[in-house]
Amino acid sequence: MLRAVLFDLDDTLLANSMDAFLPAYFQALTRYLEPLIAPERLTAGLMQATNVMDQHQDRALTNEEAFAAVFYPQLDHDRATVESAFERFYSEEFPKLRRLSRRQPEARLLVESALAEGLQVAVATNPMFPRVAVEERLAWAGVPVEQVDYALVTTYENMHATKSHRDYYREIAEVLRRRPGDCLMVGDSWTMDIVPASTVGFHVYWVTKLRRPAPPGVRLVGRGTLADLWGRVQGKGWSLLPRTDRPDQGELDGST
């Protein structure tokens, strides 16, 4: 029985290509912190610490703690000074990156419909950003935390693995107190959303415009755009969605 719906954020709830967003983000961040840290040093430190964070799977450390253990010792400034500069960046400059994104009109409809059915709703975005950055992007998507009763929003402060690892999805199920089979993951990334979530036992809906057959090995409850998903849920409810008796229902029912 479906009890929880997880939504990816970038290129799912929010049209926000990370191929365009990440270079602009790092450029804005290095420019803002340049009076404090040389851009090349900041970039190298961020890359190294981010790679370590992406690989770690230690429940004793949050992603933030894994990142901090590598990043801050490389700098010539105390951690409090650098953290204060980051806080100012996220307050003053990060919101300007909204221009790179586009709101998905079905995002709010889907989130509200799931909540109306009594389902838990979680934002399952790759937890490599601080909560302030995730909350900002949720506001861009039209589903801000102030207006939506999320059961969980994954960030680098509250998770102990990234989407590179199946344990990320196991931890979400534990936090929600749900069996994996009671959860549906809705996301655009085949490698970070669909495959690992399905391997753990989640139902999966692939957000994609691709018309070619899905790679083998994963049973989808459907595939298509958010509009396609809303078309299936609207008036019918979420309870009928998790049916995995066919390898790729989206290919057979006309979703694209």
C-alpha positions in Angstrom: 0.0 0.0 0.0 1.4 3.4 -1.0 2.1 5.6 2.1 4.8 8.0 1.0 5.8 9.8 -2.2 9.4 11.1 -2.6 10.1 13.8 -5.2 13.5 14.7 -6.6 13.9 18.5 -6.8 16.1 19.6 -9.7 14.6 18.7 -13.1 11.7 17.1 -11.4 9.7 19.5 -9.1 11.8 22.4 -10.6 13.1 22.7 -14.1 16.7 23.4 -13.2 19.4 21.8 -15.3 22.4 21.1 -13.1 24.7 21.3 -16.2 23.8 25.0 -16.3 23.2 25.6 -12.7 26.4 24.2 -11.1 28.9 26.3 -13.2 26.9 29.4 -12.4 26.7 28.5 -8.8 30.4 28.0 -8.4 31.2 31.1 -10.3 28.9 33.2 -8.1 30.3 31.6 -4.9 34.0 32.0 -5.8 33.4 35.6 -6.9 31.6 36.4 -3.6 34.2 34.8 -1.4 37.2 36.1 -3.4 38.0 38.8 -0.8 38.4 36.1 1.7 39.7 33.0 -0.3 41.4 32.9 -3.6 39.1 31.4 -6.3 41.4 28.6 -7.3 42.0 27.6 -3.7 38.3 27.7 -2.9 37.4 25.7 -6.0 40.0 23.0 -5.3 38.9 22.7 -1.6 35.2 22.5 -2.6 35.9 19.8 -5.2 38.0 17.7 -2.8 35.5 18.0 0.1 32.5 17.4 -2.2 34.1 14.2 -3.6 34.8 12.9 -0.1 31.2 13.7 1.0 29.8 11.9 -2.1 31.7 8.7 -1.3 31.2 8.4 2.5 28.6 6.1 4.0 29.2 6.5 7.7 26.1 6.8 9.8 28.2 8.4 12.5 28.8 11.4 10.3 26.3 13.6 8.4 27.2 14.7 4.9 27.9 18.1 6.3 30.4 16.7 8.9 32.1 14.6 6.2 32.5 17.7 4.0 33.6 20.0 6.9 36.3 17.6 8.0 38.1 17.9 4.7 37.2 21.5 3.6 37.9 23.8 6.5 41.3 22.5 7.6 42.6 23.5 4.1 41.9 27.2 4.7 43.8 30.0 6.3 40.7 31.3 8.1 38.9 29.9 11.1 35.7 28.0 10.4 33.4 30.5 11.9 34.6 33.3 9.6 34.2 31.1 6.5 30.7 29.9 7.6 29.6 33.4 8.1 30.7 34.3 4.6 28.8 31.3 3.2 25.7 32.4 5.1 25.8 35.8 3.6 26.3 34.3 0.1 23.2 32.2 0.5 21.2 35.1 1.7 22.4 37.8 -0.8 23.6 36.0 -4.0 22.2 32.5 -4.2 18.6 33.8 -4.8 19.8 35.5 -8.0 20.4 32.1 -9.6 16.6 31.7 -9.8 16.9 33.0 -13.3 18.3 29.7 -14.4 15.3 27.7 -13.3 11.7 27.5 -14.4 8.6 26.6 -12.3 6.8 23.4 -13.2 3.0 24.1 -12.9 2.2 20.5 -12.0 4.6 20.4 -9.1 2.3 22.1 -6.6 -0.7 20.0 -7.9 1.1 16.7 -7.4 2.4 17.6 -3.9 -0.9 18.9 -2.7 -2.8 15.9 -4.1 -0.5 13.4 -2.3 -0.9 15.3 1.0 -4.7 15.4 0.5 -4.7 11.6 0.3 -2.9 11.4 3.6 0.4 10.4 2.1 3.8 11.5 3.5 5.6 13.7 1.1 9.4 14.0 1.1 11.8 16.0 -1.0 14.6 13.5 -2.0 17.1 15.8 -3.5 20.8 14.8 -3.5 21.9 16.0 0.0 25.0 17.8 -1.0 23.7 21.3 -0.4 22.8 23.0 2.9 19.2 23.3 3.9 19.1 27.0 3.1 19.9 26.3 -0.6 17.4 23.5 -0.8 14.7 25.6 0.7 15.4 28.4 -1.7 15.0 26.1 -4.7 11.8 24.7 -3.3 10.5 28.3 -3.2 11.5 28.7 -6.8 9.5 25.6 -7.6 6.4 27.0 -5.9 6.3 24.4 -3.1 8.1 26.2 -0.2 8.6 24.6 3.2 6.5 27.4 4.8 3.5 26.2 2.8 4.0 22.4 2.5 4.0 19.9 5.4 6.9 17.8 4.2 7.7 14.7 6.2 11.4 15.1 5.2 13.6 17.4 3.1 17.0 15.8 2.6 20.0 18.1 3.0 23.6 17.7 3.8 22.8 18.5 7.5 20.4 15.6 8.0 21.6 12.8 5.8 24.5 10.3 6.1 24.9 9.3 2.4 24.3 10.8 -1.0 22.4 9.5 -3.9 25.5 7.7 -5.1 24.6 5.0 -2.5 21.5 2.9 -1.9 21.8 3.6 1.8 20.5 7.1 1.1 17.1 5.5 0.2 17.3 3.1 3.1 17.8 6.0 5.5 14.8 7.9 4.1 12.6 4.8 4.6 13.8 4.6 8.2 13.2 8.3 8.9 9.7 8.1 7.4 9.1 4.8 9.3 7.9 3.1 6.1 8.8 -0.1 4.4 10.5 0.6 1.0 7.5 -1.1 -0.7 5.2 1.6 0.7 7.2 4.4 -1.0 7.2 5.8 -4.5 10.3 7.7 -5.8 9.6 10.3 -8.5 12.8 11.5 -10.2 14.5 12.3 -13.5 17.9 10.6 -13.0 18.1 7.0 -14.0 21.3 6.4 -12.2 20.6 8.4 -9.0 16.8 8.3 -8.6 15.4 5.2 -10.4 18.0 2.5 -10.1 19.1 2.8 -6.5 15.6 3.5 -5.2 14.2 0.5 -7.1 17.0 -1.7 -5.9 16.1 -0.9 -2.3 12.5 -1.8 -3.0 10.8 1.5 -3.8 8.3 1.9 -6.5 9.7 4.3 -9.1 8.3 6.8 -11.7 10.8 8.1 -14.2 10.5 11.8 -15.1 11.7 11.9 -18.7 10.8 13.2 -22.2 12.7 10.3 -23.8 10.7 8.1 -26.1 13.2 5.2 -26.4 12.7 2.1 -24.2 14.0 2.3 -20.7 17.2 0.4 -19.8 16.4 -3.1 -18.7 16.4 -4.4 -15.1 14.0 -1.9 -13.5 10.2 -2.1 -13.3 8.6 1.3 -13.6 5.1 2.3 -12.4 5.3 4.8 -15.2 7.4 7.3 -17.1 6.9 10.7 -18.6 6.8 14.4 -17.7 5.2 15.8 -14.5 2.2 16.7 -16.7 1.9 13.0 -17.7 2.1 12.0 -14.0 -0.5 14.5 -13.0 -2.8 13.2 -15.8 -2.6 9.8 -14.3 -3.1 10.9 -10.7 -5.8 13.6 -11.3 -9.2 12.3 -10.4 -7.9 8.7 -9.9 -5.6 9.1 -6.9 -2.2 7.9 -6.1 -3.2 4.4 -4.7 -3.6 3.0 -8.2 -0.2 4.1 -9.4 2.2 1.6 -7.9 1.5 -1.4 -10.1 4.6 -3.2 -11.2 3.2 -6.2 -13.0 4.6 -4.9 -16.3 8.3 -4.1 -17.0 7.7 -0.6 -18.2 4.1 0.5 -17.9 4.9 4.0 -19.3 6.0 2.4 -22.7 2.8 0.5 -22.9 0.2 3.0 -21.8 1.3 5.8 -24.0 3.3 7.9 -21.5 6.4 9.5 -23.0 
